[in-house]
Amino acid sequence: MRASATPAGIRWTADLDGPSSDAVNVTRTGGLTIAGSQRVTHGPARIATVVSAPHTTARLVASVRADVDATVPSGAGIAVELRGERAGGTWTEWRDAGTALPAATATVQARVTLTATGASPVLRSLRLTATPGPQALTAAPRALAARTYRVYGTREGLVGSSTANGHVITSRDHFVALPSRRGLSPKGSSQYSVKVCNPSNGRCETAPVWDVGPWNTKDDYWNPSSQRQMWQDLPQGKPEAQAAYQDGYNNRKDEFNRTVPNPAGIDLADGTFYDGLGMNDNGWVNVTYLWTGDDTPGGGWPTVQQGAKGEDVKTVQYLLNHHGANLTVDGDFGSGTGAAVRAFQSSHGLASDGIVGPNTWGALIVTVQKGSNNTAVRAVQSQLTAHGYNTGVDGDFGSGTDSSVRAFQSAAHLGVDGIVGPQTWQALVGS
C-alpha cells in the first residue's frame, strides 16, 4: 500500500509505522529506539533499521532532504538514506539524504539506521522535503551490462548472528556481504543481488546482499571512483581493503582504524561458500553486481576463441602481451594465441580451455588511466579507434586518450572519470 501523492514542493512525514514499512530490532515506545543487543556483524555498534513505506510524489524529484526530531546521546547516531523507483520498476541504490538520487523518480523510500555503543537514540519523527527534478519520466541511463570485478572472497560464518538487514544467519546460509549499505537488500528480499563465480571450478551462485562488510561499511567500490562514499582516489573495482593489504593504502587500515589482514571485497555465507561455489578456502572470485546493469543484448563480455578474428581478438592479444606473452597483434585467433590463452588461464587458476569468456576477461584486464604507459593502453586505444574515436595506438595514455575515453564513457552511459576499469573494458569489448 502506497501513500497518497504529494503536491509539488510539499514536505511529508515518512510513514515508519504502516503495513508497508519494515523494521528490524526496533521498539516504538515514545519514538523509535534500538530494541536489544543486536550488533552490526562487521562493526562495534548496536543497530536497528526501519524502511519506510514507498511514497509517491506528484512530480519527479532529484533529491530528498531529511529533518529528524530526535534525541541522540553521545556514542549514538541516526542515518537517513533514500532511494527511488526507476521507470522499469527496479530501485536505485540507496543514497544519503540531501544528496542527489541516482535518477529522478516519482516514488521514494527512506531507510533509517539507528546505531549506539551505549544509550539508544530516540527518533520521534522524520520529515522529508523533495527537490524537483527533470519532469520527463525515462529509464535511468544504465550500463549495457552489469559491472563485474575480480575480488577476494572470504567465508563469513557467524551462524546465529544477525546481519545488517536483520536476517539471523543459519547453518549453510546463502547470501553475501558487501562493504557498503548502498546495495543492501531489505530483509528477506533479493532487490540487490550478485552473481559470484569461482574461477577455479567454473561454479557460480546468485545470492542476495544481506549484510555489510567485510572490514568497511562505506566502500561501494563497484561504483565510479567519483561516486564512492569514501576512498575516491582508488580505481573503480578495487576495494579499500585490497588496496590496504596489497599496497599499504591508508596505512594498511580500514575505516575503523583496524589493520587489514586480507584483501577481502566480499563475504560469503557458508552455503554460498561451500555448496554454491565449492570453495574450501578464501580466494579470488568474479562478482557481478546485478543491479548495476540490465540484460540489454550486446552487453557483457564476448566469448573469443580459436578461429575468431577482429578487434576483440586484438584486445586479447594486447592484454596477453601485457601479462608477458610475445604475440603478434593481428586480430587472428590462431594456435599461438590459443596456447598463450591456455598458459595464462593455467597460471591464474582458471579452466585451461583456451576460450576467453567472462572469467578470463576478468583476469586479463587491468585498470589504466591518464599517465599509464603499457601494452594494455594500446588495447584501449585500438578499441577506441574501432568505435570511431580516432586515437593513436602508442601505449601512452595522454590527454588525447583521456578525452576519447571520457567521450566513450558518456556515450555508453558510464561514469565519466577517464579511468578504464572493468565496466569500461566490458563496454569496449562487449559492443
C-alpha positions, -999 to +999 in steps of 0.1 A: +000+000+000+014+034-010+009+068+005-011+094-014+006+116-039+023+148-026+018+182-043+049+196-058+073+211-033+053+199-003+071+182+026+057+150+041+063+128+071+078+094+064+055+065+072+076+044+095+047+026+112+024+015+084+019-020+070+043-013+041+072-003+064+099-028+075+115-026+109+144-046+124+153-046+161+131-016+168+108-006+197+083+022+193+078+033+229+080+071+229+096+070+195+118+046+175+147+031+196+170+001+194+152-028+209+180-050+222+216-061+218+218-069+181+251-057+168+265-050+134+283-081+123+313-060+110+313-031+134+312-021+171+277-007+175+242-020+182+219-014+153+183-010+143+168-002+109+134+010+096+125+011+059+095+034+053+065+027+031+072+039-005+059+074-010+046+087-044+051+124-053+032+145-078+064+154-096+097+138-103+123+146-077+161+147-079+170+147-042+153+145-008+163+163+024+156+148+058+148+166+091+146+144+122+130+151+155+152+130+177+174+127+208+208+114+200+230+106+231+268+105+229+280+074+211+248+071+191+238+081+156+209+083+132+215+079+094+188+086+068+191+072+033+168+074+003+162+055-029+139+059-059+119+036-080+130+036-117+107+037-146+111-001-151+101-009-115+135-016-101+151+006-074+182+028-074+209+023-049+205+040-015+219+075-012+224+097+019+196+122+025+203+156+009+225+142-019+214+136-055+195+104-062+210+082-090+179+090-111+149+113-110+120+094-095+083+098-085+084+071-058+107+075-028+116+052+000+135+061+032+157+039+053+166+050+089+195+033+107+199+038+144+233+029+160+246+031+195+275+020+216+257+030+248+222+045+252+199+043+221+189+073+201+152+081+200+136+091+167+102+108+171+095+118+135+111+121+101+102+149+077+112+147+041+115+176+016+118+168-021+137+189-047+120+187-081+140+171-109+135+169-147+098+164-154+102+136-180+100+101-167+126+080-185+145+050-176+178+060-159+209+055-180+225+023-170+254+002-182+246-023-210+260-050-188+262-052-150+296-045-136+319-074-129+350-073-108+375-099-096+377-095-058+389-116-028+361-136-012+361-147+025+338-170+044+315-151+068+304-179+091+289-161+122+260-186+125+234-173+149+244-136+144+222-110+128+231-094+095+228-057+088+193-061+074+181-082+104+185-117+089+196-143+115+224-164+100+217-201+097+239-230+090+248-233+053+231-200+046+231-183+012+238-146+010+267-122+007+281-091+025+294-061+006+312-032+024+285-005+017+249-001+027+241+013-007+234-021-021+219-037+010+186-055+004+157-052+028+153-083+050+140-113+030+143-096-004+168-100-033+164-065-047+202-062-046+219-094-056+252-105-070+264-134-092+295-149-078+317-172-098+346-194-086+372-193-115+389-224-102+360-247-110+335-226-130+308-228-104+285-198-098+257-187-075+234-158-075+229-146-039+212-116-022+232-089-004+220-092+032+250-079+052+276-051+052+313-059+053+339-072+054+361-045+070+345-014+057+309-001+056+312+028+032+332+013+004+309+009-027+339+001-048+318-011-077+307+025-085+328+050-104+355+065-082+339+099-082+307+085-067+322+063-040+312+072-004+349+070+007+383+063-009+375+082-041+412+082-050+411+044-056+403+030-090+368+017-096+365-020-088+393-021-062+381-025-026+398-004+000+408-035+020+425-048-011+444-016-016+453-015+021+465-051+021+484-051-012+496-015-015+498-002+021+469+022+013+456+041+044+485+028+065+470-007+059+439+003+080+402+001+073+377+029+081+377+018+118+415+020+120+419-018+122+449-034+104+436-053+074+449-089+073+434-099+039+422-081+008+385-091+011+360-073-011+331-097-004+320-120+024+302-153+015+277-171+038+287-207+044+262-223+020+273-199-008+309-206+000+309-244+004+278-256-015+273-229-042+309-222-052+327-253-040+353-233-021+374-248+007+395-217+014+392-180+009+402-169-026+396-147-057+361-147-072+344-129-100+314-109-088+287-093-110+267-066-092+234-074-109+215-041-100+242-020-118+231-030-153+204-047-174+202-075-199+204-054-230+215-077-259+251-069-269+263-061-234+286-082-214+318-100-221+321-116-255+334-152-260+366-152-280+382-185-291+403-201-318+391-192-353+378-158-342+391-126-360+387-089-353+391-062-327+383-082-297+410-107-306+435-079-309+424-068-274+431-103-261+465-104-278+475-069-264+464-080-229+483-113-231+514-094-241+509-071-212+510-102-190+542-115-205+533-132-238+550-123-271+523-124-297+519-106-330+488-084-326+470-092-359+434-099-347+436-136-358+430-161-330+453-189-342+471-217-324+497-193-310+471-171-293+452-202-281+484-216-265+490-182-248+455-181-235+457-216-220+491-208-204+476-176-189+445-195-176+466-222-160+488-196-142+457-178-129+438-209-116+412-208-145+399-237-165+426-241-192+403-244-223+417-217-245+384-198-245+383-162-234+350-159-215+339-137-185+363-153-160+393-150-183+384-114-193+381-106-156+417-118-150+432-103-182+420-067-179+440-041-159+429-007-149+446+021-169+442+059-168+460+091-177+497+086-171+497+048-178+521+037-204+519+000-213+505-026-238+471-026-221+468+011-231+474+000-267+444-023-264+422+006-252+434+029-279+428+003-306+393-003-293+385+034-291+396+038-327+374+009-338+345+026-320+351+058-340+372+077-315+404+083-336+431+076-311+468+069-318+479+034-307+512+041-290+506+028-254+508+063-239+476+073-220+479+110-226+453+138-228+440+127-262+433+092-250+418+106-218+394+127-239+384+098-261+378+076-230+356+102-215+336+107-247+331+069-250+320+066-213+295+094-218+280+078-249+278+044-231+261+059-201+290+051-178+305+071-150+327+097-168+360+097-150+386+088-177+395+056-159+393+024-179+383-001-152+362-033-156+330-016-166+346+005-193+366-025-206+334-045-207+316-018-227+345-015-251+347-052-260+310-061-255+296-037-281 
